[in-house]
Amino acid sequence: MKKLLTLIFLVLVVAGCSQDSPLAPVSDNSTLDGAALQRPEFIDTRPQAVQDAFTLTAADAFTVPYPGGDKSGKYALVIGISDYDGTANDLQYCDDDARDWIAYLQTQGYQVTSLIDGQATEAAFSAAVADLAALSVAGNQIVFAYSGHGSKGNMISSDLHYMSDTWFGAMFADATSTAMFFSFDACQIGDFAGVLNANGRVVACASDAHHFSYDGTADMANGVFTYFQMEGFDQQGLIFAEDDSDYAVSEMLAWGRTYHVKVTPFFVDNFVGDLDF
């Protein structure tokens, strides 16, 4: 399972936030339907000029120096945002997704930096990404995990800044680490796989560039993609990024068929061998 493994395209692709209203699911729970599980689309009523001013692009990328020390460490940045400025764009389980990633990565020996809900302002978000990029040197192993709103090739900070794929890709353009894993559980997020597509990297996305991601049921208490990532680790005993990503993709596709919703999770693998968390 290597090179561009399991890129899934349905007739109409989905995996972050689908533009088509989901059909009613096959379920014994008559109160549950696919639309209820869909993460709501990010709504921005600000004038376009304001939105543009709140968008980080490649021109805004910057570097910070390597902090020194051993170059055989394991470093992670985990961001999960359910509580956005105001109330219109609040989500359900993204903070839970982050806490599950933190707990798992700590068991694997990572030094984890986390930003949850209101901590993940544009300033804190960009500074933490810069710090992770500085640590992304040969010898160090790197993980980045994000769960929150995605919109048209952007992650969204808690204070409603667009953290674009071009900005994020530029932040890691000079990274020399050959063991890097990126996970994005958000809507319309697939373009991040393209800008990060480089040797030594595995990138897992809950959606392509056009469609929706989904929250799980109350008993799952996660985004669907994150839920199956964690299930792969905890219940299937998977230890490689590729195997876990493949499992999450397959299980989310099966979940989508059960609830009659279109989902397009996928991952891209440019790591030689198996990336062991």
SEDREN-323481 format. One line per 10 residues: number of its first residue (from 1); for each residue y, z, x of N, C-alpha, C. Coordinates in Angstrom, 3 decimals, padded with zeros to 6 digits. Example, Ala and Ser with C-alpha at 12.3 -4.5 7.8 and 13.67 -1.06 7.14 Angstrom:
# SEDREN-323481
1> -005.690/007.800/013.190/-004.500/007.800/012.300/-003.300/007.800/013.200  -002.250/007.080/012.850/-001.060/007.140/013.670/000.030/007.870/012.900
//
This chain:
# SEDREN-323481
1> -001.192/000.000/000.824/000.000/000.000/000.000/001.242/000.000/000.858  001.623/-001.138/001.398/002.752/-001.238/002.304/003.737/-002.256/001.778  004.760/-002.544/002.565/005.815/-003.520/002.394/006.101/-003.903/000.950  007.211/-003.450/000.454/007.625/-003.773/-000.903/006.527/-003.510/-001.923  005.845/-002.369/-001.736/004.690/-002.007/-002.552/005.141/-001.641/-003.953  004.450/-002.151/-004.889/004.610/-001.779/-006.296/006.029/-001.997/-006.835  006.644/-003.140/-006.494/007.908/-003.493/-007.150/007.555/-003.965/-008.552  007.943/-003.215/-009.544/007.476/-003.511/-010.886/008.577/-004.137/-011.715  008.262/-005.276/-012.294/009.203/-005.908/-013.206/008.494/-006.198/-014.519  008.986/-005.658/-015.603/008.486/-006.008/-016.918/009.351/-007.154/-017.437
11> 009.041/-007.638/-018.629/009.815/-008.752/-019.158/011.293/-008.399/-019.206  011.594/-007.183/-019.644/012.944/-006.629/-019.521/012.800/-005.331/-018.765  013.459/-005.249/-017.620/013.212/-004.122/-016.748/013.964/-002.875/-017.172  013.368/-001.693/-016.899/013.988/-000.420/-017.220/013.566/000.608/-016.219  014.370/001.648/-015.980/013.912/002.767/-015.194/015.007/003.719/-014.905  016.184/003.459/-015.189/017.220/004.422/-015.029/017.783/004.630/-016.383  018.268/003.609/-017.036/018.859/003.725/-018.350/018.759/002.370/-019.008  017.926/002.194/-020.003/017.678/000.884/-020.587/018.760/000.489/-021.554  019.130/-000.763/-021.523/020.171/-001.237/-022.415/019.629/-001.532/-023.810  018.325/-001.500/-023.987/017.725/-001.765/-025.286/017.283/-000.456/-025.910
21> 017.496/-000.340/-027.219/017.085/000.878/-027.900/015.568/000.964/-027.904  014.997/002.066/-027.419/013.547/002.189/-027.398/012.986/002.247/-028.814  011.753/001.773/-028.949/011.067/001.865/-030.223/010.511/003.262/-030.407  010.118/003.587/-031.634/009.499/004.886/-031.890/008.195/004.970/-031.127  007.879/006.123/-030.577/006.703/006.245/-029.724/005.416/006.458/-030.504  004.322/006.252/-029.804/003.035/006.681/-030.333/002.888/008.135/-029.947  003.022/009.046/-030.891/003.015/010.460/-030.572/002.670/011.254/-031.812  001.962/012.366/-031.631/001.684/013.261/-032.734/002.927/014.043/-033.138  003.913/014.055/-032.262/005.136/014.802/-032.539/006.123/013.859/-033.217  006.249/013.961/-034.530/007.072/013.010/-035.269/008.555/013.189/-035.000
31> 008.946/014.314/-034.400/010.358/014.554/-034.121/010.792/013.943/-032.802  009.841/013.383/-032.060/010.133/012.882/-030.726/010.119/011.363/-030.731  011.133/010.761/-030.177/011.076/009.318/-029.992/011.690/008.953/-028.654  011.485/007.704/-028.271/011.948/007.261/-026.962/013.445/007.395/-026.793  014.191/007.119/-027.874/015.645/007.214/-027.778/016.090/008.630/-027.458  015.378/009.609/-027.999/015.742/011.000/-027.746/015.508/011.379/-026.298  014.586/010.700/-025.636/014.258/011.025/-024.250/015.110/010.256/-023.253  015.795/009.248/-023.721/016.589/008.430/-022.825/017.788/009.206/-022.307  017.990/009.181/-021.009/019.216/009.778/-020.479/020.400/008.960/-020.972  021.393/009.607/-021.550/022.508/008.843/-022.096/023.260/008.102/-021.003
41> 023.762/006.951/-021.357/024.520/006.154/-020.404/025.806/006.881/-020.027  026.205/006.742/-018.769/027.444/007.358/-018.323/028.618/006.670/-019.015  029.434/007.456/-019.687/030.577/006.926/-020.429/031.857/007.277/-019.694  032.634/006.251/-019.377/033.895/006.456/-018.663/035.005/005.785/-019.445  035.859/006.576/-020.068/036.946/006.043/-020.884/038.251/005.919/-020.095  038.207/006.228/-018.822/039.427/006.133/-018.017/039.811/004.671/-017.798  041.097/004.391/-017.616/041.502/003.009/-017.321/040.787/002.486/-016.077  040.604/001.169/-016.020/039.873/000.581/-014.909/040.515/000.915/-013.566  041.836/000.984/-013.537/042.513/001.308/-012.281/042.139/002.705/-011.803  041.962/003.628/-012.732/041.555/004.987/-012.374/040.100/004.980/-011.899
51> 039.249/004.260/-012.608/037.856/004.165/-012.177/037.766/003.595/-010.765  038.547/002.568/-010.488/038.540/001.972/-009.149/038.999/002.980/-008.099  040.002/003.767/-008.450/040.507/004.774/-007.515/039.489/005.872/-007.271  038.580/006.063/-008.216/037.547/007.083/-008.107/036.223/006.510/-007.588  036.265/005.356/-006.961/035.052/004.710/-006.446/035.064/004.688/-004.923  034.015/005.217/-004.318/033.844/005.112/-002.875/033.082/003.829/-002.566  033.598/003.048/-001.641/032.965/001.796/-001.232/032.648/001.868/000.261  032.112/000.786/000.785/031.774/000.744/002.213/032.985/001.034/003.089  034.161/000.689/002.600/035.382/000.945/003.375/035.659/002.427/003.533  035.052/003.246/002.677/035.259/004.693/002.732/034.199/005.416/003.557
61> 033.254/004.675/004.107/032.193/005.301/004.907/032.776/005.852/006.198  032.198/006.936/006.679/032.658/007.545/007.924/031.468/008.218/008.605  031.633/008.565/009.852/030.560/009.210/010.602/031.040/010.547/011.140  030.090/011.420/011.351/030.359/012.673/012.058/029.360/012.748/013.200  029.701/013.431/014.270/028.807/013.453/015.440/027.556/014.267/015.195  026.515/013.916/015.936/025.284/014.703/015.887/025.606/016.133/016.318  025.131/017.117/015.569/025.532/018.501/015.872/024.887/019.091/017.109  023.988/018.364/017.725/023.320/018.874/018.924/022.025/019.576/018.581  021.297/019.974/019.608/020.044/020.684/019.388/018.846/019.761/019.428  017.704/020.325/019.063/016.432/019.617/019.108/016.452/018.391/018.197
71> 015.755/017.337/018.637/015.659/016.124/017.838/014.233/015.911/017.355  013.645/016.960/016.832/012.324/016.847/016.212/012.292/017.683/014.932  013.435/017.753/014.263/013.561/018.582/013.071/013.322/017.808/011.784  013.287/018.547/010.674/013.117/017.971/009.349/014.292/018.443/008.495  015.077/017.489/007.994/016.314/017.802/007.294/016.360/017.073/005.955  016.857/017.758/004.945/016.920/017.173/003.608/018.233/017.528/002.932  018.685/016.616/002.093/019.811/016.849/001.197/019.324/016.563/-000.219  019.462/017.547/-001.102/019.012/017.424/-002.487/020.205/017.647/-003.407  020.440/016.690/-004.306/021.564/016.771/-005.243/021.033/016.574/-006.653  021.369/017.508/-007.542/020.976/017.400/-008.945/022.122/017.828/-009.833
81> 022.550/016.948/-010.733/023.730/017.227/-011.555/023.391/017.037/-013.022  023.361/018.143/-013.743/023.263/018.112/-015.206/024.603/018.423/-015.856  025.426/019.214/-015.185/026.695/019.693/-015.738/027.841/018.917/-015.092  028.343/017.904/-015.812/029.450/017.094/-015.333/030.768/017.604/-015.907  031.862/017.242/-015.274/033.177/017.621/-015.797/033.281/017.209/-017.264  033.788/018.104/-018.096/033.797/017.857/-019.520/032.411/018.093/-020.092  032.160/017.537/-021.256/030.848/017.705/-021.890/030.187/016.392/-022.280  030.944/015.309/-022.305/030.413/014.047/-022.823/029.267/013.504/-021.993  029.237/013.812/-020.712/028.253/013.211/-019.819/027.231/014.208/-019.284  027.110/015.362/-019.909/026.114/016.336/-019.441/024.697/015.811/-019.676
91> 023.798/016.183/-018.768/022.405/015.771/-018.827/021.508/016.994/-019.003  020.200/016.783/-019.022/019.284/017.846/-019.387/018.600/018.499/-018.191  017.867/017.730/-017.382/016.933/018.323/-016.422/017.232/017.997/-014.956  018.389/017.419/-014.675/018.641/016.983/-013.297/018.739/018.160/-012.328  019.291/019.275/-012.780/019.340/020.458/-011.928/017.938/021.010/-011.687  017.067/020.906/-012.698/015.673/021.324/-012.518/014.955/020.409/-011.530  015.253/019.113/-011.606/014.684/018.170/-010.633/015.045/018.600/-009.213  016.315/018.937/-009.024/016.764/019.339/-007.691/016.048/020.601/-007.222  015.927/021.581/-008.083/015.274/022.831/-007.678/013.807/022.606/-007.323  013.155/021.699/-008.024/011.763/021.400/-007.685/011.662/020.699/-006.333
101> 012.575/019.772/-006.062/012.585/019.126/-004.746/012.856/020.142/-003.636  013.801/021.033/-003.868/014.121/022.051/-002.860/012.888/022.891/-002.546  012.228/023.380/-003.587/011.056/024.235/-003.386/009.960/023.492/-002.638  009.720/022.238/-003.012/008.662/021.483/-002.337/009.013/021.239/-000.872  010.215/020.780/-000.616/010.590/020.442/000.754/010.603/021.669/001.665  010.983/022.795/001.118/010.955/024.011/001.937/009.530/024.372/002.344  008.562/024.120/001.471/007.168/024.384/001.854/006.711/023.441/002.951  007.392/022.309/003.102/007.034/021.336/004.127/007.842/021.505/005.411  008.625/022.581/005.470/009.338/022.893/006.698/010.697/022.247/006.860  011.273/021.727/005.777/012.595/021.106/005.865/013.702/022.151/005.815
111> 014.756/021.901/006.547/016.010/022.611/006.356/016.764/021.868/005.248  016.907/022.515/004.109/017.412/021.830/002.923/018.839/022.252/002.616  019.705/021.266/002.489/021.040/021.464/001.937/020.998/020.985/000.493  021.585/021.753/-000.412/021.538/021.367/-001.821/022.914/021.469/-002.453  023.142/020.581/-003.395/024.346/020.599/-004.235/023.876/020.458/-005.671  024.137/021.467/-006.486/023.669/021.475/-007.862/024.855/021.636/-008.793  024.886/020.781/-009.805/025.931/020.804/-010.837/027.326/020.781/-010.211  028.175/021.738/-010.527/029.558/021.697/-010.088/029.766/021.751/-008.587  028.720/022.093/-007.841/028.835/022.067/-006.381/028.980/020.633/-005.856  028.483/019.670/-006.634/028.379/018.295/-006.141/029.634/017.486/-006.451
121> 030.796/018.017/-006.052/032.036/017.256/-006.169/032.018/016.096/-005.181  032.931/015.174/-005.371/033.011/014.033/-004.452/033.189/014.494/-003.013  034.046/015.482/-002.793/034.300/015.949/-001.431/033.052/016.565/-000.820  032.371/017.426/-001.584/031.160/018.066/-001.064/030.028/017.063/-000.917  029.909/016.157/-001.867/028.880/015.121/-001.857/029.020/014.263/-000.596  030.217/013.738/-000.375/030.424/012.839/000.758/030.269/013.567/002.088  030.710/014.816/002.161/030.562/015.579/003.399/029.095/015.866/003.690  028.330/016.204/002.658/026.910/016.502/002.865/026.141/015.254/003.262  026.483/014.110/002.670/025.843/012.856/003.065/026.185/012.521/004.517  027.428/012.733/004.911/027.820/012.485/006.296/027.036/013.372/007.258
131> 026.857/014.622/006.892/026.092/015.534/007.741/024.635/015.078/007.866  024.049/014.635/006.746/022.665/014.161/006.802/022.569/012.891/007.650  023.544/012.007/007.500/023.538/010.791/008.308/023.643/011.118/009.799  024.438/012.123/010.131/024.568/012.520/011.534/023.252/013.036/012.095  022.447/013.660/011.240/021.142/014.187/011.664/020.053/013.120/011.693  020.377/011.924/011.214/019.374/010.866/011.077/019.193/010.101/012.380  018.770/010.831/013.399/018.550/010.235/014.717/017.056/010.184/014.999  016.702/009.367/015.981/015.296/009.229/016.348/014.702/010.591/016.677  013.553/010.879/016.091/012.886/012.156/016.290/012.988/013.076/015.094  014.095/012.993/014.359/014.268/013.806/013.159/013.709/013.092/011.932
141> 013.155/013.882/011.010/012.648/013.353/009.751/013.616/013.727/008.648  013.927/012.763/007.771/015.032/012.887/006.830/014.553/012.634/005.397  015.038/013.455/004.455/014.810/013.227/003.029/016.133/013.374/002.289  016.382/012.447/001.387/017.507/012.550/000.455/016.950/012.390/-000.951  017.270/013.314/-001.858/016.824/013.225/-003.242/018.009/013.457/-004.169  018.183/012.543/-005.120/019.288/012.626/-006.083/018.737/012.501/-007.492  019.202/013.369/-008.388/018.932/013.238/-009.811/020.229/013.495/-010.556  020.600/012.552/-011.389/021.849/012.670/-012.125/022.180/011.347/-012.773  023.444/011.169/-013.098/023.866/009.896/-013.670/023.841/008.799/-012.617  023.414/007.628/-013.059/023.592/006.415/-012.294/024.291/005.413/-013.196
151> 025.111/004.561/-012.607/025.831/003.579/-013.414/026.187/002.383/-012.549  025.541/001.262/-012.811/025.915/-000.012/-012.192/026.024/000.086/-010.678  024.976/000.624/-010.062/024.951/000.695/-008.607/025.730/001.860/-008.038  025.907/002.913/-008.813/026.625/004.095/-008.345/025.871/005.361/-008.726  025.871/006.343/-007.829/025.619/007.721/-008.225/026.964/008.284/-008.701  026.913/009.346/-009.490/028.143/009.915/-010.030/028.253/011.374/-009.612  029.344/011.725/-008.961/029.560/013.113/-008.558/029.903/013.959/-009.778  029.844/015.261/-009.635/030.104/016.134/-010.784/031.540/016.007/-011.292  032.467/015.609/-010.405/033.850/015.411/-010.835/034.156/013.937/-011.090  033.099/013.182/-011.412/033.208/011.834/-011.968/033.745/010.797/-010.998
161> 033.339/010.903/-009.752/033.584/009.841/-008.781/032.348/008.965/-008.684  032.580/007.673/-008.485/031.487/006.725/-008.286/031.126/006.680/-006.795  029.909/007.103/-006.473/029.426/007.073/-005.098/028.567/005.818/-004.978  029.167/004.730/-004.545/028.536/003.422/-004.675/027.388/003.212/-003.694  026.544/002.260/-004.027/025.439/001.907/-003.138/025.957/001.354/-001.813  027.059/000.602/-001.860/027.592/000.048/-000.610/028.120/001.157/000.300  028.761/002.157/-000.302/029.218/003.310/000.484/028.033/004.043/001.095  027.018/004.332/000.268/025.876/005.096/000.743/025.130/004.333/001.825  024.919/003.039/001.623/024.243/002.244/002.646/025.010/002.230/003.951  026.338/002.128/003.868/027.152/002.118/005.080/027.100/003.454/005.811
171> 026.973/004.548/005.051/026.889/005.866/005.682/025.644/005.984/006.567  024.574/005.270/006.208/023.328/005.340/006.973/023.075/004.085/007.804  024.075/003.244/007.922/023.881/001.965/008.613/023.471/002.145/010.068  023.951/003.196/010.705/023.662/003.399/012.134/022.578/004.451/012.372  021.904/004.871/011.316/020.849/005.875/011.468/019.706/005.320/012.308  019.221/006.130/013.234/018.129/005.693/014.111/016.828/006.432/013.839  016.831/007.348/012.880/015.578/007.996/012.494/014.614/006.937/011.977  013.361/007.066/012.353/012.342/006.122/011.896/011.411/006.763/010.874  011.841/007.884/010.295/011.059/008.558/009.253/012.026/009.083/008.203  012.343/008.238/007.218/013.356/008.571/006.221/012.834/008.248/004.828
181> 013.014/009.199/003.909/012.618/009.004/002.518/013.812/009.265/001.620  014.039/008.342/000.675/015.134/008.456/-000.277/014.558/008.366/-001.683  015.000/009.268/-002.562/014.545/009.257/-003.950/015.745/009.307/-004.875  015.735/008.432/-005.887/016.828/008.347/-006.845/016.249/008.370/-008.260  016.506/009.457/-009.000/016.094/009.549/-010.391/017.352/009.452/-011.231  017.715/008.221/-011.594/018.971/007.969/-012.289/018.906/006.598/-012.941  019.889/006.325/-013.766/019.988/005.026/-014.422/020.604/003.988/-013.488  020.223/002.729/-013.688/020.864/001.589/-013.020/021.024/001.827/-011.515  019.982/002.326/-010.897/020.085/002.827/-009.522/019.370/001.958/-008.498  018.717/000.887/-008.953/017.833/000.136/-008.072/018.489/-000.527/-006.880
191> 019.796/-000.796/-006.948/020.460/-001.456/-005.829/020.439/-000.609/-004.557  020.234/000.699/-004.702/020.179/001.545/-003.513/018.982/001.186/-002.634  017.913/000.696/-003.233/016.758/000.287/-002.438/017.114/-000.881/-001.536  017.987/-001.753/-002.006/018.382/-002.900/-001.205/019.254/-002.522/-000.023  020.253/-001.681/-000.253/021.175/-001.340/000.835/020.515/-000.437/001.876  019.443/000.250/001.493/018.747/001.157/002.421/017.515/000.515/003.043  017.243/-000.725/002.712/016.009/-001.378/003.124/016.035/-001.665/004.630  015.413/-000.781/005.399/015.382/-000.930/006.855/014.102/-000.305/007.381  013.753/-000.638/008.602/012.529/-000.113/009.199/012.545/001.413/009.218  011.369/001.995/008.951/011.221/003.436/008.999/011.606/004.156/007.731
201> 011.850/003.428/006.645/012.354/004.039/005.428/011.449/003.733/004.223  011.302/004.725/003.367/010.682/004.557/002.061/011.734/004.951/001.025  011.967/004.070/000.053/012.981/004.314/-000.971/012.323/004.223/-002.340  012.402/005.303/-003.121/011.803/005.352/-004.455/012.906/005.449/-005.505  012.819/004.620/-006.538/013.850/004.568/-007.573/013.221/004.654/-008.955  013.848/005.409/-009.831/013.376/005.525/-011.205/013.771/004.340/-012.057  014.651/003.495/-011.552/015.131/002.367/-012.356/015.547/001.213/-011.457  015.632/000.048/-012.086/016.210/-001.092/-011.397/017.734/-001.011/-011.528  018.411/-002.128/-011.348/019.873/-002.108/-011.347/020.485/-002.176/-012.742  019.657/-002.318/-013.784/020.229/-002.617/-015.093/019.844/-001.663/-016.217
211> 018.821/-000.848/-016.024/018.242/-000.145/-017.162/018.257/001.369/-016.994  017.676/002.046/-017.983/017.828/003.491/-018.099/016.665/004.274/-017.491  016.939/005.501/-017.101/015.897/006.464/-016.763/015.712/007.389/-017.964  014.723/008.258/-017.866/014.361/009.083/-019.016/014.123/010.521/-018.611  014.477/011.429/-019.516/014.103/012.825/-019.377/012.751/013.042/-020.026  011.984/013.959/-019.478/010.697/014.272/-020.061/010.832/015.168/-021.275  009.707/015.486/-021.868/009.673/016.416/-022.979/009.934/017.838/-022.471  010.106/018.768/-023.386/010.449/020.131/-023.000/009.376/020.759/-022.120  008.112/020.394/-022.347/007.059/020.968/-021.518/007.055/020.383/-020.115  007.668/019.201/-019.934/007.801/018.616/-018.598/008.986/019.243/-017.857
221> 010.102/019.393/-018.570/011.310/020.018/-018.018/011.766/019.379/-016.712  011.629/018.074/-016.647/012.099/017.275/-015.517/012.486/015.894/-016.029  013.217/015.165/-015.192/013.255/013.737/-015.388/011.841/013.207/-015.254  011.519/012.143/-015.982/010.139/011.642/-015.983/009.689/011.266/-014.579  010.509/010.550/-013.844/010.126/010.112/-012.505/009.896/011.309/-011.590  010.821/012.263/-011.612/010.668/013.452/-010.779/009.447/014.254/-011.190  009.203/014.341/-012.488/008.034/015.089/-012.954/006.757/014.548/-012.324  006.611/013.238/-012.311/005.384/012.674/-011.762/005.373/012.715/-010.228  006.539/012.686/-009.599/006.569/012.926/-008.153/006.037/014.316/-007.836  006.518/015.318/-008.570/006.060/016.690/-008.330/004.590/016.858/-008.689
231> 004.149/016.189/-009.751/002.742/016.270/-010.126/001.865/015.672/-009.040  002.353/014.612/-008.422/001.600/014.020/-007.322/001.407/014.987/-006.171  002.457/015.723/-005.847/002.354/016.727/-004.786/001.475/017.905/-005.207  001.787/018.466/-006.366/001.221/019.760/-006.747/-000.184/019.665/-007.323  -000.446/018.624/-008.103/-001.737/018.543/-008.779/-002.676/017.509/-008.178  -002.111/016.483/-007.561/-002.947/015.450/-006.955/-003.143/015.655/-005.458  -002.406/016.576/-004.882/-002.555/016.858/-003.464/-002.083/015.745/-002.553  -001.149/014.916/-003.033/-000.667/013.795/-002.220/000.297/014.308/-001.155  000.180/013.769/000.037/001.015/014.237/001.140/001.865/013.132/001.753  001.575/011.879/001.421/002.330/010.767/001.979/003.347/010.261/000.969
241> 004.521/009.892/001.465/005.587/009.406/000.587/005.151/008.178/-000.190  004.411/007.294/000.455/003.976/006.076/-000.219/003.007/006.376/-001.358  002.032/007.252/-001.100/001.052/007.578/-002.132/001.700/008.281/-003.311  002.608/009.217/-003.021/003.266/009.941/-004.096/004.168/009.018/-004.904  004.873/008.126/-004.226/005.741/007.180/-004.932/004.912/006.242/-005.798  003.795/005.774/-005.274/002.914/004.899/-006.035/002.387/005.614/-007.282  002.023/006.877/-007.121/001.540/007.668/-008.247/002.641/007.825/-009.303  003.863/008.179/-008.867/004.958/008.385/-009.813/005.297/007.100/-010.556  005.294/005.981/-009.849/005.557/004.695/-010.489/004.495/004.390/-011.540  003.226/004.524/-011.167/002.136/004.211/-012.086/002.153/005.113/-013.316
251> 002.386/006.404/-013.087/002.372/007.345/-014.201/003.584/007.160/-015.111  004.730/006.834/-014.542/005.897/006.602/-015.387/005.709/005.341/-016.220  005.099/004.320/-015.650/004.815/003.112/-016.425/003.878/003.422/-017.589  002.855/004.238/-017.323/001.937/004.632/-018.388/002.671/005.452/-019.446  003.546/006.339/-019.004/004.358/007.143/-019.927/005.205/006.233/-020.810  005.795/005.213/-020.205/006.610/004.280/-020.973/005.807/003.540/-022.029  004.580/003.176/-021.684/003.739/002.507/-022.679/003.411/003.438/-023.840  003.179/004.711/-023.538/002.879/005.681/-024.592/004.038/005.806/-025.565  005.264/005.837/-025.049/006.436/006.030/-025.895/007.125/004.724/-026.275  006.478/003.594/-025.918/007.010/002.286/-026.279/008.433/002.100/-025.765
261> 008.670/002.499/-024.534/009.952/002.244/-023.883/009.705/001.463/-022.607  010.655/000.632/-022.267/010.546/-000.192/-021.070/011.062/000.602/-019.869  010.254/000.741/-018.867/010.661/001.445/-017.656/010.350/000.586/-016.441  011.178/000.706/-015.401/010.968/-000.099/-014.197/011.070/000.733/-012.920  010.313/001.780/-012.776/010.321/002.507/-011.499/009.700/001.639/-010.418  010.145/001.808/-009.193/009.564/001.055/-008.082/009.864/001.774/-006.781  009.193/001.351/-005.731/009.556/001.855/-004.411/009.389/000.764/-003.376  010.125/000.899/-002.305/010.097/-000.048/-001.193/009.656/000.700/000.050  008.695/000.146/000.758/008.087/000.826/001.904/008.263/000.007/003.171  009.075/000.496/004.075/009.232/-000.120/005.381/008.908/000.853/006.502
271> 008.038/001.794/006.198/007.559/002.723/007.220/006.210/002.218/007.725  006.058/002.201/009.021/004.795/001.752/009.618/003.809/002.909/009.581  002.683/002.720/008.896/001.728/003.797/008.730/001.999/004.528/007.438  001.737/005.822/007.403/001.964/006.633/006.221/002.979/007.718/006.549  004.024/007.798/005.723/005.091/008.781/005.947/004.667/010.120/005.391  004.326/011.037/006.255/003.836/012.351/005.888/005.012/013.298/005.712  005.141/013.855/004.500/006.233/014.810/004.291/006.094/016.011/005.217
//
